Amino acid sequence: MWQQVLDFKMTSTDYFDFVITNLASEETEDTLKNEVRQTSSIISYFLPIDKQSKARDQFFDTLLQIASKPTTSHNIKEKIIE
């Protein structure tokens, strides 16, 4: 999906919405780390300027939700903090 954004086949807004919806269910540490990095790039470089502030807040809230779940592994919490 990230490549689709780079190839202009998917909008940055659609990608961001997909990540926000699905990130909490991700259980693989490396995938989570990649998604966090890519989503940070989406917010900073691809989303329209008028949507960036709200997107940062949503992204932070999503990461906080994941980190605060008692079932989230210690390694995933570390990846979020990185």
Secondary structure, DSSP 8 states (H G I E B T S, - for coil): -HHHHHTTSS-HHHHHHHHHHHGGG---HHHHHHHHHHHHHIIIIIS-HHHHHHHHHHHHHHHHHHHH-TTS-HHHHHHHH-
